[in-house]
Every structure is written in structure tokens, then in C-alpha cells.
Amino acid sequence: MEVRAGVVEQYSDFATYARADSPCLAAWATEVVDDPDVVAWLSELPALKRQPNLVFAAARWHGVPAPGPYAGLREALLADDRSGGPIRETIRTRRTQTNEVGRLATLLPAFAQIAAEATRPLALLEVGASAGLCLYPDRYEYDWPPVAALGGSGGPRLRCVVDGPLPEPTACPEIAWRGGVDLNPLDVADPDTLAWLETLVWPEHDDRRALLTAAAEVVVADPPTLVRGDLLVELPALVDVAARHGEVVVFHSAVVAYLVAEERAAYDEMVRGLVAEGRCRWVSNEGRGVLPSVTATLPTDPLRGGPAVPPEHEGSFVLGIDGRAVAWTHPHGRAMTWLG
Ligand SMILES: C[S@@+](CC[C@H](N)C(=O)[O-])C[C@H]1O[C@@H](n2cnc3c(N)ncnc32)[C@H](O)[C@@H]1O
């Protein structure tokens, strides 16, 4: 696809994705689509650096007000090259590593189900862990209105509206070990790193920024074992390390989308092999198109012959246990529909 047409499609898709959660970023993306000058500016970035989340965060990092008018973004991008290119440099050197601890509210029911079937405490191994904030499910309390709640940790409370027959977690799993792999593991003890993670949180989401601050304190007090490397290379050896400590649960959210198609297929095959060998359990939480083998296990639409996608779940993630879809989840963990 011609580069500019690709940018237009990417920003148009993002506008749809963000519409319900960030009016500001959805409006910015919509305006970009109709702005040939900005589309041209974006087209000069390397392909992997044209992501709306990264570009918008970089602009905000350099003072573009958000929530705020599109004109602020437009002027900053088009003037950037005249002032030495600070926004372009931030886009070049930083990554979208949004570490969303709210996702734990959708992951915990899967962890609890696995823990109920396990004979040992869990060893949590997160693929694409960023700063590892999601490795501490036992440090939070949970509200799943209208069906369930789980307290007792004394930690921050996560809220996720539930639809469908959620298997109600009655206790938080015991966690014996926490580790992960990331191309670029982040250390939230570093103020600059934490500030960048705060900037990646969408502008209207003060609740998520407050949670990020609390989650960073948890990690700084008790850091996980994070390995720098590619998940395709590091995962099998890390599974062996984790197995010394407990029942291994390999999990990930919002990670496999960063792999190209061949890598996604290779990852899917690798982790299915590990599960088949009894070396780990697997919890996946990824966009609908990202792991086709998991998505294929969703209930089917008899008219279309493929997975039935309710309109309200067009932008949802698919939560899977051992490759079988069990729920639709909101990408930031605010809601989930458990499947029958
Ligand atoms: C959007 S963040 C999600 C972080 C975390 N899973 C969460 O849900 O909050 C995606 C992370 O995946 C990592 N990542 C992407 N490709 C990877 C690869 N091939 N191997 C290891 N990590 C990767 C990125 O560096 C980034 O930290």
C-alpha cells in the first residue's frame, strides 16, 4: 500500500478504536486523516514509528496540550523540523510500552481458574512485560460489578464491569515467582521512564495515571525478574526458570500485535507446544485479529461461518486460556464479557 494511504488507514482505525475512551485522541486522529500536510509529515517516519499512540504521546511530551484542539498538534508537528526536530527525535528514540495495570481485572479470573486446577502456587511469566506492573495481581482488590468482588490485599481497587457467567474468583492466587521478558524492560524507579509511561496514558484518564503511580510503587518495592530480549528467543528457557518456583503461567496483553505475521505464527506454535508438553499454562489477552487461532474458538456466527463479533466488541481484546477464547475484554480492563 502507498505510504500515505497506509497512514490514513492507520489513523482512521485508531479514531474508531479510541472513540469511546479518548475524545481528544479520536478527534486528533480523525483530523489527521483529512490533513495532507500532517499525513505527509507522518509518512516520512519509519513505518513502525507512525503509530498514533507514539506520535501523540511524543507531541504531548513536548508540550502540546491534551485534551486540547487539533490545531496545537498540527502546528507542533509542522513546526518541529524548523526547531531541530525534538518531537521527531522523541518518536525515534522512545517506544509505546504502555503498562496498563487495569488489565489485571480481566486477567485475574483466568489466573484464578488456573490456580484452582494447580497443585503448586503460580509462577507468573509475562511476555512483553514492559515494566512488569501486571505481575502483581495479588496486590490489588477487585470489583466486578454486578457479580463479584475480591478484597483482602489492602491495595488499590480495580473495577471491571462484567457481563456473562464469570467464574467468580473467591481468592487471589498465591504467586511464588514473578518474571518476564521484554525487548526493552523498563525501570519505573527512573523518574524519566515513569514520566514517559504517564504520558502514554490517554489524556482524559487521570484514574489510570493515579493507578500507574501506585503500581510503580509496588514494583519498586519488590522488583520482578525481567530479562531483556525477544520473546521468540527467550521464552522456553524462562519457562524452565519459572518452573523451579511454581505452576508456570505464560501470559501477555497487547504484545503480539507488535510482531509481524510470521513471528505471530511462530509464537503461537511455540507456546502451544509448551502447553502441550505440560510445561506451562497460557493466558493471552490480545486484539481480535492478532492471534487467529484463539479468535477462531469464539462462538461462531452461523450466517458468516466465522467468529460472531458483537458490534460492542469490535475494538475488544480476546482473552484466552490455553488457546481457547473465554472472554471479550476492554483493552484497558474496564469491562469484560465472559463467554458461556
Ligand atoms: C503495549 S506494551 C504492553 C505491556 C504489558 N503487557 C501490559 O499489558 O501492560 C507492549 C510491550 O511488548 C514489548 N514487545 C514487543 N515486541 C516484543 C518482542 N518481540 N519480544 C519481547 N517484548 C516485546 C514492548 O517492548 C512493550 O514493552
The ligand as an SDF file (V2000), in Angstrom:
LIG
                    3D

 27 29  0  0  0  0  0  0  0  0999 V2000
    1.9170   -2.0950   24.8020 C   0  0  0  0  0  0  0  0  0  0  0  0
    3.1820   -2.8040   25.8000 S   0  0  0  0  0  0  0  0  0  0  0  0
    2.2050   -3.8720   26.8500 C   0  0  0  0  0  0  0  0  0  0  0  0
    2.8520   -4.0770   28.1910 C   0  0  0  0  0  0  0  0  0  0  0  0
    2.1030   -5.0280   29.1500 C   0  0  0  0  0  0  0  0  0  0  0  0
    1.9670   -6.3290   28.5530 N   0  0  0  0  0  0  0  0  0  0  0  0
    0.7540   -4.5000   29.5660 C   0  0  0  0  0  0  0  0  0  0  0  0
   -0.2650   -5.1080   29.1870 O   0  0  0  0  0  0  0  0  0  0  0  0
    0.6760   -3.5020   30.2720 O   0  0  0  0  0  0  0  0  0  0  0  0
    3.9550   -3.9840   24.6940 C   0  0  0  0  0  0  0  0  0  0  0  0
    5.2980   -4.4690   25.1920 C   0  0  0  0  0  0  0  0  0  0  0  0
    5.7160   -5.5750   24.3630 O   0  0  0  0  0  0  0  0  0  0  0  0
    7.1140   -5.4770   24.1840 C   0  0  0  0  0  0  0  0  0  0  0  0
    7.4990   -6.2570   22.9940 N   0  0  0  0  0  0  0  0  0  0  0  0
    7.1190   -6.0310   21.7170 C   0  0  0  0  0  0  0  0  0  0  0  0
    7.6930   -6.9560   20.8950 N   0  0  0  0  0  0  0  0  0  0  0  0
    8.4200   -7.7780   21.6750 C   0  0  0  0  0  0  0  0  0  0  0  0
    9.2620   -8.9140   21.4180 C   0  0  0  0  0  0  0  0  0  0  0  0
    9.4420   -9.3700   20.1790 N   0  0  0  0  0  0  0  0  0  0  0  0
    9.8550   -9.5230   22.4510 N   0  0  0  0  0  0  0  0  0  0  0  0
    9.7030   -9.0450   23.7310 C   0  0  0  0  0  0  0  0  0  0  0  0
    8.9240   -7.9510   24.0220 N   0  0  0  0  0  0  0  0  0  0  0  0
    8.3020   -7.3340   23.0170 C   0  0  0  0  0  0  0  0  0  0  0  0
    7.3470   -3.9970   24.0500 C   0  0  0  0  0  0  0  0  0  0  0  0
    8.6980   -3.6410   24.2770 O   0  0  0  0  0  0  0  0  0  0  0  0
    6.3920   -3.4320   25.0940 C   0  0  0  0  0  0  0  0  0  0  0  0
    7.0140   -3.2560   26.3440 O   0  0  0  0  0  0  0  0  0  0  0  0
  1  2  1  0
  2  3  1  0
  2 10  1  0
  3  4  1  0
  4  5  1  0
  5  6  1  0
  5  7  1  0
  7  8  2  0
  7  9  1  0
 10 11  1  0
 11 12  1  0
 11 26  1  0
 12 13  1  0
 13 14  1  0
 13 24  1  0
 14 15  1  0
 14 23  1  0
 15 16  2  0
 16 17  1  0
 17 18  1  0
 17 23  2  0
 18 19  1  0
 18 20  2  0
 20 21  1  0
 21 22  2  0
 22 23  1  0
 24 25  1  0
 24 26  1  0
 26 27  1  0
M  CHG  2   2   1   9  -1
M  END
$$$$
